[in-house]
C-alpha cells in the first residue's frame, strides 16, 4: 500500500498496489503492520457498507464525539463518490479545514479519516457502494452531524440539482449553531 499525506493533519489517501497477471489482480486493502508503521490506528472493530441507489445521494456530515470518536477507513467498492472530510479537532493546525477526493471502484483509493473528523460523501453514479472500517463501535448517543451546506465550510458539492438526503441529515445545524 502507498500512503499519501493530505493537507489535513493526520489524514491519508491510501492506494492499493495491485499485483496483476492474466487472471486479474490481487491487492491488500488493510495491513495492521503497515498502518502501525505509518503511526496510524490499526485497531478495527467494525465494518459496514452503504449502498446508494441514486446518483446525487448525499450522506453526511457525520462524526462521533468523545469518548467514542472513531477512525474510519473508507473506500468505494462500486461506482464513485465525492468524499469530504472536515477536521473538527480544536487543537489541530487544520481545524475547520476540509478536503475532498473522488473515490471510485476503478481507482481503488482509500481515505483514512482520523478521530475527530466529520465525514460525508455524495454519489456520482447510480448503484454506488461504499465500504467503511472503523476502530470504534457505533454509539448513537455520541453521534453528531453538521449541515452539508454550512457556509462556514462552503463545500463545493458536484451535484446540486438533485440531492437525495435523509431528513436526519437535512435537520443538522450549522456548525456555529450546534456548538
Z-matrix of the N, CA and C atoms (Angstrom, degrees):
N
C 1 1.444
C 2 1.525 1 109.48
N 3 1.312 2 114.60 1 147.32
C 4 1.460 3 120.44 2 178.53
C 5 1.522 4 107.75 3 -112.90
N 6 1.330 5 116.84 4 125.27
C 7 1.460 6 123.53 5 -177.69
C 8 1.525 7 109.55 6 -103.25
N 9 1.335 8 116.50 7 124.32
C 10 1.463 9 122.11 8 178.17
C 11 1.527 10 108.59 9 -117.15
N 12 1.341 11 116.21 10 122.52
C 13 1.460 12 119.30 11 174.36
C 14 1.525 13 108.61 12 -66.55
N 15 1.323 14 116.23 13 146.49
C 16 1.463 15 120.57 14 174.69
C 17 1.528 16 107.84 15 -102.55
N 18 1.308 17 116.09 16 -178.92
C 19 1.465 18 119.97 17 177.93
C 20 1.528 19 111.83 18 -75.30
N 21 1.321 20 117.88 19 -8.81
C 22 1.462 21 121.79 20 176.47
C 23 1.519 22 109.32 21 -97.24
N 24 1.306 23 115.18 22 133.72
C 25 1.457 24 121.69 23 -177.34
C 26 1.533 25 111.10 24 -56.20
N 27 1.325 26 116.42 25 125.92
C 28 1.462 27 125.60 26 174.42
C 29 1.526 28 115.36 27 76.12
N 30 1.320 29 119.54 28 1.75
C 31 1.462 30 122.42 29 178.46
C 32 1.529 31 109.26 30 -98.78
N 33 1.340 32 116.09 31 142.03
C 34 1.466 33 121.35 32 -175.21
C 35 1.516 34 111.53 33 -133.82
N 36 1.309 35 115.33 34 147.25
C 37 1.460 36 122.49 35 164.78
C 38 1.519 37 105.05 36 -100.45
N 39 1.309 38 115.93 37 130.90
C 40 1.464 39 121.10 38 -176.39
C 41 1.526 40 108.29 39 -120.11
N 42 1.322 41 115.21 40 131.09
C 43 1.455 42 120.33 41 178.52
C 44 1.523 43 109.84 42 -110.81
N 45 1.314 44 114.65 43 133.66
C 46 1.454 45 120.00 44 172.75
C 47 1.525 46 108.07 45 -72.30
N 48 1.307 47 116.27 46 149.02
C 49 1.464 48 121.38 47 176.62
C 50 1.526 49 108.40 48 -111.62
N 51 1.325 50 116.10 49 91.08
C 52 1.465 51 118.36 50 -176.32
C 53 1.525 52 112.81 51 -68.44
N 54 1.308 53 115.03 52 140.90
C 55 1.460 54 122.79 53 171.58
C 56 1.525 55 104.74 54 -104.18
N 57 1.327 56 115.77 55 115.14
C 58 1.460 57 120.56 56 -172.68
C 59 1.521 58 112.36 57 -106.54
N 60 1.313 59 114.23 58 148.65
C 61 1.461 60 121.90 59 169.58
C 62 1.524 61 107.70 60 -150.28
N 63 1.323 62 117.56 61 -168.13
C 64 1.463 63 120.58 62 -175.52
C 65 1.526 64 113.31 63 -62.99
N 66 1.323 65 118.17 64 -19.66
C 67 1.468 66 121.53 65 -179.60
C 68 1.515 67 112.54 66 -81.83
N 69 1.344 68 116.59 67 -23.96
C 70 1.461 69 121.59 68 -172.83
C 71 1.518 70 109.27 69 140.73
N 72 1.322 71 117.22 70 -128.77
C 73 1.463 72 119.47 71 178.89
C 74 1.525 73 111.04 72 -147.17
N 75 1.313 74 114.77 73 165.53
C 76 1.466 75 124.42 74 174.64
C 77 1.513 76 106.05 75 -133.97
N 78 1.325 77 117.13 76 136.62
C 79 1.470 78 120.26 77 178.73
C 80 1.521 79 109.94 78 -151.57
N 81 1.321 80 115.52 79 143.43
C 82 1.462 81 120.35 80 174.19
C 83 1.525 82 109.47 81 -81.57
N 84 1.304 83 115.94 82 140.77
C 85 1.466 84 121.01 83 173.88
C 86 1.522 85 110.72 84 -116.02
N 87 1.310 86 116.52 85 -3.07
C 88 1.450 87 120.90 86 178.62
C 89 1.520 88 109.12 87 -155.23
N 90 1.335 89 116.81 88 134.22
C 91 1.459 90 121.77 89 173.57
C 92 1.524 91 107.51 90 -151.16
N 93 1.305 92 115.92 91 112.58
C 94 1.464 93 122.04 92 -178.22
C 95 1.531 94 111.22 93 -52.25
N 96 1.328 95 117.45 94 -46.23
C 97 1.469 96 121.24 95 -178.49
C 98 1.527 97 112.25 96 -61.97
N 99 1.348 98 116.18 97 -43.39
C 100 1.469 99 118.84 98 -178.38
C 101 1.525 100 111.58 99 -68.53
N 102 1.317 101 117.63 100 -37.20
C 103 1.463 102 120.22 101 176.92
C 104 1.521 103 110.18 102 -66.31
N 105 1.320 104 117.58 103 -43.86
C 106 1.468 105 120.57 104 177.87
C 107 1.522 106 111.47 105 -62.85
N 108 1.317 107 117.99 106 -38.22
C 109 1.470 108 121.66 107 178.91
C 110 1.526 109 111.30 108 -62.49
N 111 1.332 110 117.39 109 -27.92
C 112 1.466 111 121.78 110 177.52
C 113 1.531 112 111.85 111 -87.88
N 114 1.350 113 116.81 112 -2.49
C 115 1.460 114 120.91 113 -177.85
C 116 1.524 115 112.96 114 78.26
N 117 1.329 116 116.78 115 21.26
C 118 1.459 117 121.65 116 -178.05
C 119 1.521 118 110.76 117 -99.57
N 120 1.316 119 115.80 118 155.75
C 121 1.460 120 120.90 119 177.76
C 122 1.522 121 109.28 120 -58.98
N 123 1.328 122 115.95 121 132.00
C 124 1.457 123 119.86 122 -179.32
C 125 1.520 124 111.35 123 -118.42
N 126 1.303 125 117.11 124 12.10
C 127 1.456 126 122.16 125 178.63
C 128 1.521 127 109.08 126 -94.01
N 129 1.317 128 117.13 127 119.31
C 130 1.457 129 121.21 128 176.34
C 131 1.522 130 108.79 129 -117.83
N 132 1.330 131 116.25 130 130.91
C 133 1.460 132 119.46 131 -179.03
C 134 1.522 133 112.73 132 -123.19
N 135 1.326 134 117.00 133 -12.12
C 136 1.457 135 119.06 134 -175.65
C 137 1.528 136 110.01 135 -153.81
N 138 1.321 137 116.83 136 141.39
C 139 1.460 138 122.87 137 173.88
C 140 1.519 139 107.75 138 -128.38
N 141 1.323 140 116.40 139 141.14
C 142 1.460 141 121.97 140 -179.25
C 143 1.518 142 109.51 141 -140.95
N 144 1.333 143 115.56 142 161.86
C 145 1.457 144 120.69 143 172.08
C 146 1.521 145 108.88 144 -129.37
N 147 1.307 146 114.87 145 153.10
C 148 1.457 147 122.82 146 176.37
C 149 1.516 148 107.13 147 -125.89
N 150 1.328 149 117.22 148 119.73
C 151 1.454 150 121.38 149 176.16
C 152 1.521 151 107.87 150 -104.93
N 153 1.311 152 116.40 151 132.91
C 154 1.463 153 122.56 152 -174.56
C 155 1.519 154 108.93 153 -127.59
N 156 1.330 155 116.16 154 114.92
C 157 1.463 156 121.42 155 -174.23
C 158 1.519 157 113.36 156 -67.67
N 159 1.341 158 116.52 157 -36.24
C 160 1.456 159 118.94 158 -168.75
C 161 1.523 160 113.76 159 -119.25
N 162 1.322 161 114.70 160 142.96
C 163 1.464 162 122.73 161 170.43
C 164 1.533 163 107.59 162 -59.78
N 165 1.325 164 117.06 163 139.28
C 166 1.460 165 121.52 164 -179.84
C 167 1.513 166 114.13 165 94.99
N 168 1.338 167 117.30 166 -3.87
C 169 1.468 168 120.07 167 177.80
C 170 1.523 169 108.82 168 -65.72
N 171 1.317 170 115.67 169 129.62
C 172 1.463 171 121.31 170 -179.04
C 173 1.520 172 108.39 171 -118.90
N 174 1.319 173 115.81 172 126.53
C 175 1.471 174 122.63 173 176.99
C 176 1.524 175 107.29 174 -122.40
N 177 1.312 176 116.13 175 121.93
C 178 1.461 177 118.50 176 178.30
C 179 1.500 178 111.26 177 137.43
N 180 1.278 179 115.59 178 179.19
C 181 1.464 180 131.69 179 3.49
C 182 1.543 181 108.29 180 -95.15
N 183 1.322 182 118.36 181 118.24
C 184 1.461 183 123.44 182 -171.69
C 185 1.532 184 112.37 183 -110.40
N 186 1.333 185 114.85 184 149.71
C 187 1.465 186 121.29 185 171.55
C 188 1.516 187 109.08 186 -160.68
N 189 1.333 188 116.79 187 167.05
C 190 1.462 189 122.82 188 174.13
C 191 1.520 190 108.24 189 -117.80
N 192 1.336 191 115.59 190 141.70
C 193 1.460 192 120.63 191 179.21
C 194 1.523 193 110.64 192 -92.19
N 195 1.334 194 115.63 193 166.12
C 196 1.461 195 122.86 194 177.92
C 197 1.531 196 109.03 195 -59.18
N 198 1.295 197 117.46 196 146.59
C 199 1.467 198 127.10 197 7.88
C 200 1.522 199 114.15 198 -90.73
N 201 1.321 200 117.70 199 13.89
C 202 1.464 201 120.73 200 -175.46
C 203 1.528 202 113.50 201 -117.70
N 204 1.313 203 116.71 202 36.99
C 205 1.470 204 119.75 203 174.10
C 206 1.526 205 107.77 204 -60.08
N 207 1.325 206 115.67 205 148.50
C 208 1.454 207 117.53 206 -175.83
C 209 1.525 208 112.70 207 -126.90
N 210 1.312 209 113.97 208 143.42
C 211 1.453 210 122.76 209 169.49
C 212 1.527 211 105.66 210 -89.76
N 213 1.339 212 116.58 211 139.88
C 214 1.466 213 120.59 212 178.00
C 215 1.525 214 109.69 213 -127.59
N 216 1.314 215 114.46 214 145.34
C 217 1.459 216 122.10 215 168.78
C 218 1.529 217 104.80 216 -119.51
N 219 1.332 218 116.27 217 116.46
C 220 1.464 219 121.86 218 -172.19
C 221 1.522 220 109.90 219 -118.15
N 222 1.330 221 115.68 220 138.41
C 223 1.460 222 120.15 221 172.56
C 224 1.520 223 108.78 222 -148.46
N 225 1.295 224 115.08 223 153.41
C 226 1.458 225 122.80 224 179.91
C 227 1.526 226 107.57 225 -95.71
N 228 1.325 227 116.90 226 120.64
C 229 1.464 228 120.70 227 -176.49
C 230 1.526 229 113.16 228 -100.62
N 231 1.341 230 115.86 229 -12.38
C 232 1.468 231 121.13 230 176.52
C 233 1.520 232 108.06 231 -154.21
N 234 1.325 233 117.57 232 129.37
C 235 1.457 234 121.00 233 -179.93
C 236 1.515 235 111.57 234 84.28
N 237 1.348 236 116.22 235 -143.92
C 238 1.464 237 120.31 236 -178.97
C 239 1.527 238 110.35 237 -157.10
N 240 1.337 239 114.68 238 151.58
C 241 1.461 240 121.16 239 179.40
C 242 1.523 241 110.85 240 -136.51
N 243 1.321 242 115.02 241 154.10
C 244 1.458 243 124.64 242 167.94
C 245 1.519 244 103.60 243 -98.73
N 246 1.328 245 117.02 244 105.90
C 247 1.467 246 122.75 245 -173.02
C 248 1.521 247 109.81 246 -101.10
N 249 1.338 248 116.91 247 136.89
C 250 1.464 249 122.62 248 -175.32
C 251 1.526 250 109.81 249 -131.12
N 252 1.335 251 115.37 250 136.46
C 253 1.468 252 120.60 251 171.31
C 254 1.523 253 108.94 252 -129.49
N 255 1.349 254 115.04 253 147.24
C 256 1.461 255 122.77 254 177.93
C 257 1.520 256 108.02 255 -126.27
N 258 1.316 257 116.99 256 130.33
C 259 1.463 258 122.02 257 176.93
C 260 1.531 259 108.58 258 -77.31
N 261 1.326 260 116.92 259 110.90
C 262 1.469 261 122.73 260 -177.70
C 263 1.530 262 111.98 261 -103.21
N 264 1.322 263 117.61 262 13.64
C 265 1.467 264 121.57 263 -176.71
C 266 1.528 265 109.74 264 -89.23
N 267 1.330 266 118.15 265 110.77
C 268 1.473 267 121.35 266 -175.36
C 269 1.530 268 114.95 267 -55.98
N 270 1.320 269 118.46 268 -28.56
C 271 1.466 270 120.85 269 -177.85
C 272 1.528 271 113.57 270 -92.74
N 273 1.316 272 117.28 271 6.88
C 274 1.460 273 121.17 272 -179.13
C 275 1.526 274 110.58 273 -87.97
N 276 1.328 275 116.76 274 147.02
C 277 1.468 276 120.27 275 177.34
C 278 1.527 277 111.17 276 -69.96
N 279 1.350 278 117.40 277 -15.04
C 280 1.467 279 120.29 278 178.72
C 281 1.540 280 111.64 279 -110.49
N 282 1.326 281 116.57 280 24.87
C 283 1.470 282 122.94 281 179.57
C 284 1.529 283 110.97 282 -51.92
N 285 1.332 284 115.75 283 129.97
C 286 1.464 285 125.97 284 178.28
C 287 1.539 286 113.97 285 67.59
N 288 1.317 287 117.34 286 12.27
C 289 1.463 288 121.16 287 173.55
C 290 1.528 289 108.12 288 -92.14
N 291 1.338 290 116.18 289 154.94
C 292 1.455 291 120.13 290 179.69
C 293 1.524 292 110.68 291 -136.51
N 294 1.324 293 113.84 292 158.71
C 295 1.463 294 121.47 293 172.29
C 296 1.523 295 108.00 294 -136.54
N 297 1.320 296 114.15 295 161.82
C 298 1.457 297 120.11 296 173.29
C 299 1.519 298 108.61 297 -131.36
N 300 1.310 299 114.83 298 156.73
C 301 1.461 300 121.75 299 176.08
C 302 1.521 301 107.60 300 -149.79
N 303 1.310 302 115.92 301 145.18
C 304 1.456 303 119.53 302 173.74
C 305 1.523 304 107.47 303 -89.75
N 306 1.309 305 115.02 304 120.02
C 307 1.460 306 121.56 305 174.33
C 308 1.516 307 107.13 306 -106.64
N 309 1.332 308 115.37 307 130.94
C 310 1.461 309 119.55 308 -179.38
C 311 1.526 310 109.83 309 -134.37
N 312 1.320 311 114.98 310 159.94
C 313 1.463 312 118.98 311 174.26
C 314 1.525 313 109.88 312 -62.21
N 315 1.328 314 117.33 313 -31.65
C 316 1.468 315 120.84 314 -177.59
C 317 1.525 316 113.52 315 -78.38
N 318 1.349 317 118.17 316 -38.47
C 319 1.471 318 117.59 317 -177.68
C 320 1.530 319 112.49 318 -82.47
N 321 1.321 320 117.61 319 -14.50
C 322 1.475 321 123.54 320 174.61
C 323 1.528 322 113.96 321 55.42
N 324 1.338 323 117.66 322 20.88
C 325 1.464 324 120.23 323 177.49
C 326 1.522 325 109.45 324 -77.47
N 327 1.339 326 114.75 325 153.25
C 328 1.460 327 121.90 326 177.10
C 329 1.520 328 107.93 327 -125.25
N 330 1.314 329 116.24 328 154.82
C 331 1.460 330 121.66 329 177.29
C 332 1.514 331 108.39 330 -118.14
N 333 1.336 332 115.40 331 121.56
C 334 1.468 333 121.86 332 175.67
C 335 1.517 334 106.94 333 -92.05
N 336 1.338 335 116.03 334 117.56
C 337 1.459 336 122.54 335 -175.31
C 338 1.523 337 108.61 336 -110.71
N 339 1.325 338 117.93 337 113.38
C 340 1.458 339 120.80 338 -178.75
C 341 1.535 340 112.79 339 -67.06
N 342 1.309 341 116.09 340 162.25
C 343 1.470 342 121.63 341 173.14
C 344 1.527 343 107.97 342 -60.05
N 345 1.327 344 115.63 343 142.30
C 346 1.455 345 119.82 344 178.42
C 347 1.520 346 113.71 345 92.05
N 348 1.329 347 118.02 346 7.60
C 349 1.459 348 122.61 347 178.16
C 350 1.526 349 109.41 348 -107.05
N 351 1.329 350 116.27 349 145.97
C 352 1.458 351 121.38 350 168.88
C 353 1.523 352 107.39 351 -89.30
N 354 1.322 353 115.57 352 148.59
C 355 1.460 354 121.05 353 -176.38
C 356 1.523 355 110.61 354 -137.39
N 357 1.323 356 115.15 355 141.14
C 358 1.458 357 120.94 356 174.12
C 359 1.508 358 109.92 357 -159.15
N 360 1.322 359 116.01 358 165.65
C 361 1.458 360 119.47 359 177.20
C 362 1.515 361 110.16 360 -152.37
N 363 1.335 362 114.02 361 161.40
C 364 1.454 363 121.82 362 173.37
C 365 1.527 364 107.92 363 -126.44
N 366 1.337 365 116.27 364 134.19
C 367 1.457 366 119.96 365 -179.62
C 368 1.526 367 110.09 366 -76.71
N 369 1.308 368 115.54 367 140.12
C 370 1.460 369 122.65 368 -179.99
C 371 1.526 370 112.12 369 -102.80
N 372 1.334 371 116.07 370 -6.77
C 373 1.464 372 122.06 371 -179.46
C 374 1.528 373 108.80 372 -143.42
N 375 1.331 374 116.02 373 155.98
C 376 1.464 375 120.37 374 169.92
C 377 1.527 376 108.89 375 -64.53
N 378 1.334 377 115.80 376 156.28
C 379 1.472 378 122.97 377 173.37
C 380 1.525 379 112.62 378 55.34
N 381 1.324 380 115.34 379 52.45
C 382 1.466 381 121.60 380 179.82
C 383 1.524 382 109.91 381 -99.75
N 384 1.329 383 115.12 382 138.27
C 385 1.467 384 121.23 383 179.08
C 386 1.524 385 109.66 384 -122.54
N 387 1.331 386 115.04 385 136.44
C 388 1.464 387 121.85 386 -178.78
C 389 1.525 388 108.26 387 -122.91
N 390 1.323 389 115.75 388 136.45
C 391 1.459 390 122.46 389 179.44
C 392 1.526 391 109.24 390 -109.30
N 393 1.330 392 115.88 391 134.22
C 394 1.466 393 122.45 392 179.38
C 395 1.525 394 109.28 393 -122.27
N 396 1.322 395 116.64 394 139.45
C 397 1.457 396 122.31 395 168.32
C 398 1.520 397 105.50 396 -122.66
N 399 1.332 398 117.23 397 133.63
C 400 1.459 399 121.63 398 -176.50
C 401 1.525 400 111.74 399 -126.70
N 402 1.321 401 114.79 400 152.61
C 403 1.462 402 119.85 401 178.87
C 404 1.526 403 111.69 402 -97.13
N 405 1.323 404 117.20 403 3.31
C 406 1.465 405 121.57 404 -178.28
C 407 1.517 406 108.32 405 -140.50
N 408 1.331 407 115.67 406 147.57
C 409 1.456 408 120.16 407 175.33
C 410 1.524 409 109.65 408 -72.19
N 411 1.313 410 116.68 409 154.27
C 412 1.459 411 121.60 410 177.32
C 413 1.522 412 109.43 411 -72.18
N 414 1.327 413 115.66 412 129.29
C 415 1.465 414 122.96 413 177.88
C 416 1.525 415 107.61 414 -124.20
N 417 1.336 416 118.11 415 99.96
C 418 1.463 417 120.16 416 -174.52
C 419 1.524 418 113.88 417 -56.54
N 420 1.314 419 117.32 418 -30.56
C 421 1.471 420 120.31 419 179.92
C 422 1.531 421 112.35 420 -69.17
N 423 1.315 422 117.41 421 -16.67
C 424 1.470 423 122.03 422 179.24
C 425 1.529 424 112.32 423 -107.69
N 426 1.324 425 117.13 424 1.56
C 427 1.465 426 120.69 425 -179.33
C 428 1.528 427 109.60 426 -75.49
N 429 1.317 428 115.06 427 135.29
C 430 1.471 429 121.88 428 -180.00
C 431 1.523 430 108.71 429 -138.57
N 432 1.333 431 114.70 430 170.02
C 433 1.450 432 119.63 431 177.24
C 434 1.515 433 111.60 432 -156.73
N 435 1.310 434 115.12 433 161.85
C 436 1.465 435 124.07 434 179.00
C 437 1.524 436 106.31 435 -126.12
N 438 1.309 437 116.74 436 145.93
C 439 1.464 438 119.68 437 177.95
C 440 1.520 439 111.29 438 -58.69
N 441 1.311 440 115.08 439 137.32
C 442 1.463 441 123.51 440 -179.58
C 443 1.524 442 112.12 441 -64.52
N 444 1.337 443 116.45 442 -26.01
C 445 1.469 444 120.93 443 -176.42
C 446 1.530 445 112.45 444 -110.11
N 447 1.319 446 116.77 445 25.49
C 448 1.466 447 121.17 446 -179.12
C 449 1.532 448 109.72 447 -59.53
N 450 1.348 449 117.92 448 122.56
C 451 1.471 450 120.24 449 -178.55
C 452 1.527 451 113.43 450 -65.49
N 453 1.319 452 118.32 451 -19.35
C 454 1.462 453 120.54 452 176.13
C 455 1.529 454 110.17 453 -60.16
N 456 1.326 455 116.94 454 -36.94
C 457 1.464 456 121.42 455 -177.85
C 458 1.521 457 111.75 456 -96.30
N 459 1.325 458 116.86 457 -33.10
C 460 1.470 459 121.95 458 178.11
C 461 1.535 460 111.67 459 51.47
N 462 1.325 461 115.54 460 51.02
C 463 1.463 462 121.37 461 179.25
C 464 1.521 463 108.93 462 -68.24
N 465 1.304 464 115.90 463 131.54
C 466 1.462 465 122.38 464 -177.79
C 467 1.535 466 109.59 465 -92.47
N 468 1.340 467 115.92 466 78.03
C 469 1.457 468 121.05 467 -179.24
C 470 1.529 469 109.39 468 -64.53
N 471 1.312 470 118.25 469 138.71
C 472 1.468 471 120.37 470 -174.33
C 473 1.534 472 114.58 471 -72.85
N 474 1.334 473 117.49 472 -27.57
C 475 1.464 474 120.76 473 -177.97
C 476 1.525 475 107.85 474 -118.62
N 477 1.320 476 116.56 475 114.09
C 478 1.459 477 119.60 476 -177.55
C 479 1.525 478 112.96 477 -117.51
N 480 1.314 479 117.84 478 -12.00
C 481 1.464 480 120.32 479 -175.82
C 482 1.522 481 113.71 480 -84.63
N 483 1.314 482 118.58 481 -21.08
C 484 1.467 483 120.69 482 179.65
C 485 1.521 484 110.37 483 -146.41
N 486 1.314 485 116.08 484 75.06
C 487 1.460 486 121.18 485 179.64
C 488 1.526 487 109.24 486 -87.17
N 489 1.308 488 115.92 487 127.79
C 490 1.459 489 122.83 488 176.91
C 491 1.527 490 106.01 489 -107.64
N 492 1.334 491 116.47 490 123.85
C 493 1.461 492 120.08 491 -172.70
C 494 1.526 493 109.77 492 -150.97
N 495 1.307 494 116.57 493 151.67
C 496 1.464 495 120.61 494 176.16
C 497 1.528 496 110.00 495 -72.16
N 498 1.312 497 115.86 496 155.41
C 499 1.472 498 120.16 497 176.37
C 500 1.531 499 110.30 498 -63.42
N 501 1.322 500 116.59 499 -34.72
C 502 1.468 501 120.64 500 178.52
C 503 1.533 502 110.40 501 -60.33
N 504 1.330 503 116.97 502 -46.01
C 505 1.465 504 120.33 503 179.77
C 506 1.531 505 111.14 504 -66.95
N 507 1.330 506 117.48 505 -37.29
C 508 1.473 507 120.96 506 177.70
C 509 1.522 508 112.43 507 -64.86
N 510 1.331 509 117.01 508 -27.79
C 511 1.467 510 121.85 509 -174.84
C 512 1.533 511 113.92 510 -84.93
N 513 1.338 512 117.61 511 -8.73
C 514 1.469 513 118.35 512 179.26
C 515 1.521 514 110.52 513 -59.62
N 516 1.333 515 116.08 514 149.83
C 517 1.461 516 122.30 515 179.80
C 518 1.524 517 110.42 516 -86.46
N 519 1.328 518 114.98 517 162.12
C 520 1.457 519 119.51 518 169.76
C 521 1.517 520 107.94 519 -65.51
N 522 1.332 521 116.92 520 154.79
C 523 1.456 522 121.19 521 -174.08
C 524 1.523 523 113.07 522 -54.51
N 525 1.291 524 119.10 523 -48.88
C 526 1.477 525 121.31 524 -178.20
C 527 1.513 526 112.21 525 -62.99
N 528 1.354 527 117.71 526 -33.75
C 529 1.457 528 121.48 527 178.89
C 530 1.518 529 111.43 528 -73.15
N 531 1.314 530 117.11 529 -33.10
C 532 1.445 531 121.52 530 -172.98
C 533 1.504 532 115.46 531 -83.99
N 534 1.320 533 117.36 532 -9.18
C 535 1.472 534 120.78 533 -176.27
C 536 1.499 535 111.57 534 -71.75
